[in-house]
Amino acid sequence: MKKLGSILLILLLLSGCQAEKLSVPPSMKDTLIVSNLKKPEISFVDLQKGKLTAGELSFRITSMEKINRDTIILAGENEDSLYRLQLKDGTLTKLSQTGKGINELLYRPKDHLLFFSNGSKNTVGFYDVQKDKVKAEVKTGEFPASMALNEKKNLLYVVNVKGGSLSIINIKTKKEISQFPIVERPKGIFFDGKYIWAGGHGPYGSLNDNIYVYDPETGEEVDHIKAGEMPVGFYGDHSSPYVYAICHGSSSVYRIDRKKRTVSKPLKVGANPYDIIGDKKRIYVTSLDGDSLSIIARDDFTITKQIRLENGPHMMILGEENE
């Protein structure tokens, strides 16, 4: 009987450690992976047909990053650990403990480091995705969120929301080397190779409609770019001279020349745009309150398709890079 009891206990423990399984499409081609904020689920959107495959979760995703073509790391603000989702079979596995309060994730492939900003601990963590280990946690300002990399100088730029500041972290020494004030209630960051662009909500009672450009060497504001109300997210890459910005308040997207800093006319999308990403031909924008996905052509900056998505579409990842 004792032997039987031991076997049953082992089986019970093993069953408790089994990974969850989600329903995922057989192919990620022309697929957008979207987390929902109003319901704990992740959706797989067929960009050609508009068809959805939804997988329910036990927690709400607040950020996610693609590590390779088959692996996504997920975080939830009320979860004390990261999760790994394998796209080829839908396996969801709990990883190392990080503590609750994760706001955003940012991955650097060359050294397998995933950075995570923690608004409860006021830190940025360094997580090694190969070893499943948190290597360090660095103190920042109050409520760190958006992050950007300066690869050449091995620096990480971190927006501190409640403190209205920007922390600069040396990735090699794992220390904050400086911090300077930026726009009040900041959100969103873009590094153009020389300067940092930051948006945000602005002070209470006076909503911000500027994107601020800072010199990270001195902390000096070198320019500001007038856009719509509350610019909160950016997308830019090396395939074009433009930076794209989404604005919460005006429910619009702007195309900005990164050198001249000239701004296009606003392109209207669904209410409360929340995330923006892109590939070589298209820009994708989720609208949290508009329950929609807008697909924008990069060549003429027009909306080519809008797909209805329920439950507050939030963060996005491309299933496979579209040519």
C-alpha positions in Angstrom: 0.0 0.0 0.0 2.9 2.4 0.8 4.4 1.7 -2.6 1.1 2.3 -4.3 0.7 5.6 -2.4 4.1 6.7 -3.5 3.4 5.9 -7.1 0.1 7.8 -7.0 1.9 10.8 -5.4 4.5 10.9 -8.1 1.9 10.7 -10.8 0.0 13.5 -9.1 3.1 15.7 -9.0 3.9 14.9 -12.6 0.4 15.8 -13.8 0.6 19.1 -11.9 3.8 20.0 -13.8 2.4 19.2 -17.3 2.3 22.2 -19.6 -1.0 23.7 -20.9 -2.0 23.3 -24.5 -3.5 25.9 -26.7 -5.1 25.5 -30.1 -2.8 27.1 -32.7 -3.0 27.3 -36.5 -0.9 24.7 -38.4 0.9 27.5 -40.2 2.0 31.0 -39.1 2.2 32.4 -42.7 0.2 35.6 -43.1 -0.8 35.3 -39.4 -0.8 38.0 -36.7 -0.6 36.9 -33.1 -2.7 39.2 -30.9 -3.2 39.3 -27.1 -6.5 40.6 -25.7 -6.7 42.8 -22.7 -10.5 42.5 -21.9 -10.3 38.7 -21.8 -7.5 36.4 -20.9 -6.9 35.0 -24.4 -4.6 35.1 -27.4 -5.8 35.3 -30.9 -4.3 34.1 -34.2 -5.5 36.3 -37.1 -5.4 35.1 -40.7 -4.6 38.3 -42.4 -5.9 37.2 -45.8 -9.3 35.7 -44.7 -9.8 37.6 -41.4 -10.4 34.3 -39.7 -9.6 34.0 -36.0 -8.4 31.2 -33.8 -8.6 32.0 -30.1 -6.9 30.3 -27.2 -8.0 31.0 -23.7 -5.5 31.5 -20.9 -5.6 31.5 -17.1 -4.1 35.0 -17.1 -4.1 38.3 -19.0 -1.1 39.0 -21.2 0.5 42.4 -20.8 3.5 41.8 -23.0 5.0 39.2 -25.3 8.2 38.9 -27.4 9.1 36.4 -30.1 12.4 34.6 -29.4 12.6 32.6 -32.6 10.1 31.4 -35.3 8.5 28.8 -33.0 8.8 30.5 -29.5 7.1 33.4 -27.8 7.7 34.5 -24.2 4.6 35.9 -22.5 4.2 38.0 -19.3 1.2 39.0 -17.2 1.2 41.8 -14.7 -0.4 39.6 -12.0 1.8 36.6 -12.8 5.0 36.0 -10.8 6.7 34.0 -13.7 7.2 34.3 -17.4 5.6 31.7 -19.8 6.9 30.1 -23.0 4.5 29.4 -25.9 5.7 26.9 -28.5 3.9 27.8 -31.8 4.4 24.4 -33.5 2.3 22.5 -30.9 0.6 25.1 -28.7 2.5 24.1 -25.5 2.5 26.7 -22.8 5.1 26.3 -20.0 5.7 28.3 -16.9 9.3 29.6 -16.6 11.5 31.3 -14.0 10.0 33.5 -11.3 10.3 37.2 -12.0 7.8 38.7 -9.5 4.5 40.3 -10.3 4.2 43.7 -12.1 5.9 43.1 -15.5 4.9 45.8 -17.9 6.9 45.2 -21.1 9.4 42.8 -22.6 12.3 43.5 -25.1 14.5 40.8 -26.6 18.1 41.1 -27.8 18.9 37.9 -29.8 22.7 38.2 -30.0 23.2 37.3 -26.3 19.8 35.6 -25.7 18.7 38.3 -23.2 15.1 39.2 -22.6 14.7 42.5 -20.7 11.6 42.9 -18.6 10.4 46.2 -16.9 8.7 45.6 -13.5 6.5 48.4 -12.3 6.0 46.9 -8.9 9.7 46.5 -8.0 10.9 49.5 -10.1 13.5 47.4 -11.8 14.5 46.0 -15.2 15.3 42.4 -15.2 17.8 40.5 -17.4 16.5 37.0 -18.3 18.6 34.4 -20.2 16.2 32.6 -22.5 18.6 29.7 -23.1 19.3 29.0 -19.4 15.8 30.0 -18.1 17.4 32.2 -15.5 17.1 35.7 -14.3 20.7 37.0 -14.4 20.2 40.4 -12.9 17.7 43.1 -11.8 18.6 46.8 -12.1 16.9 49.6 -10.1 15.3 52.3 -12.2 13.0 55.2 -11.7 9.4 54.8 -10.6 7.2 52.4 -12.7 9.5 51.5 -15.6 7.7 50.5 -18.8 8.7 51.1 -22.5 12.3 50.2 -23.5 14.6 50.7 -26.5 18.1 49.4 -27.3 21.3 51.2 -28.4 23.1 48.2 -29.8 26.3 50.0 -30.7 26.9 51.3 -27.2 25.3 48.4 -25.3 22.8 50.6 -23.6 19.2 50.1 -22.7 16.8 53.1 -22.5 13.9 52.8 -20.1 10.9 55.1 -19.7 9.8 55.6 -16.1 6.1 56.4 -16.2 5.3 57.8 -12.7 8.7 59.5 -12.3 8.5 61.2 -15.7 12.1 60.2 -16.4 14.3 58.1 -18.6 16.9 55.6 -17.2 20.0 54.6 -19.1 21.3 51.2 -18.2 24.7 49.8 -19.2 23.9 46.2 -20.4 27.5 44.9 -19.7 27.8 46.2 -16.2 24.1 45.8 -15.5 23.9 49.2 -13.8 21.9 52.4 -14.3 24.5 55.0 -15.4 22.2 58.0 -15.7 18.6 59.3 -15.5 17.0 62.5 -16.7 13.5 64.0 -16.8 11.2 63.7 -19.8 7.6 64.4 -20.7 5.1 63.8 -17.8 3.4 60.4 -17.8 5.5 59.1 -20.6 4.7 56.1 -22.8 6.3 54.8 -25.9 10.0 55.2 -27.0 11.9 55.0 -30.2 15.7 55.3 -30.7 16.7 56.6 -34.2 20.4 55.8 -33.8 21.3 59.1 -32.2 18.3 60.6 -30.4 15.5 59.2 -28.2 11.8 59.9 -29.2 9.3 59.7 -26.3 5.6 60.3 -26.2 3.1 60.2 -23.4 -0.1 61.5 -21.8 1.3 64.7 -20.4 0.3 66.4 -17.1 -3.2 65.9 -15.7 -5.6 68.5 -17.1 -3.4 69.3 -20.1 -3.1 66.4 -22.5 0.1 66.2 -24.5 0.2 66.3 -28.3 3.9 66.4 -28.8 6.6 63.8 -29.4 9.7 64.9 -27.6 13.2 64.2 -29.0 16.1 64.0 -26.5 19.9 63.7 -26.7 20.7 60.7 -24.5 24.2 61.9 -23.9 23.1 65.1 -22.2 19.4 64.7 -21.4 18.7 67.8 -23.4 15.4 68.2 -25.3 16.5 68.9 -28.9 13.1 69.1 -30.6 9.4 68.4 -30.3 7.1 67.2 -33.0 3.4 68.1 -32.9 1.1 65.2 -33.5 -2.3 64.0 -32.2 -3.4 63.8 -28.6 -1.4 61.4 -26.5 1.2 59.8 -28.8 2.0 56.5 -27.0 3.6 54.1 -29.4 6.2 54.1 -32.3 7.3 51.8 -35.1 10.3 52.3 -37.3 12.9 50.1 -39.1 15.7 50.4 -41.6 13.5 49.7 -44.7 12.1 53.3 -44.8 13.0 56.8 -43.7 9.7 57.0 -41.6 8.7 56.6 -38.0 5.0 55.7 -37.4 3.3 57.0 -34.3 -0.1 56.1 -32.8 -2.1 58.5 -30.7 -4.5 57.4 -28.0 -6.6 60.5 -27.8 -7.1 61.3 -31.4 -7.4 57.6 -32.5 -4.9 58.3 -35.3 -1.6 57.2 -36.9 1.0 59.6 -38.1 3.9 59.1 -40.5 7.0 61.1 -39.6 10.2 61.7 -41.6 12.9 60.7 -39.1 15.4 63.2 -40.4 13.3 66.2 -41.4 10.7 65.5 -38.7 7.9 66.5 -41.0 4.5 65.0 -40.1 1.8 63.5 -42.4 -1.9 64.2 -42.1 -3.5 61.9 -39.5 -4.8 58.6 -40.6 -7.9 57.6 -38.5 -8.1 54.1 -37.0 -10.3 52.5 -34.4 -10.8 54.1 -30.9 -7.8 54.0 -28.6 -5.0 52.6 -30.7 -2.7 50.6 -28.5 0.1 48.8 -30.3 1.9 49.3 -33.6 4.2 46.9 -35.5 5.2 46.4 -39.2 6.8 44.4 -41.9 8.4 45.5 -45.2 5.0 46.4 -46.8 2.5 46.9 -44.1 1.9 48.6 -40.7 -0.4 46.9 -38.2 -2.4 48.8 -35.5 -4.6 47.4 -32.8 -7.4 49.5 -31.4 -8.3 48.6 -27.8 -11.7 50.2 -27.5 -12.4 50.0 -31.3 -12.0 46.2 -31.1 -10.3 46.3 -34.5 -7.0 45.7 -36.4 -6.0 48.2 -39.1 -3.7 47.2 -41.8 -1.9 50.1 -43.5 0.1 50.1 -46.8 3.5 51.6 -46.2 3.9 52.9 -49.8 1.0 55.3 -49.9 0.0 55.4 -46.1 -3.6 54.2 -46.6 -5.7 51.7 -44.8 -6.1 48.6 -47.0 -8.1 46.4 -44.5 -9.8 46.6 -41.1 -10.5 43.3 -39.3 -13.0 43.1 -36.4 -11.4 41.8 -33.2 -13.3 41.4 -30.0 -12.2 41.6 -26.3 -9.8 44.5 -26.6 -6.9 43.7 -29.0 -3.7 44.7 -27.4 -0.1 43.6 -28.2 0.9 42.0 -31.5 3.6 39.7 -33.0 4.0 38.6 -36.6 3.7 34.8 -37.0 6.1 34.9 -39.9 7.8 37.9 -41.5 5.8 38.9 -44.5 7.8 39.9 -47.6 
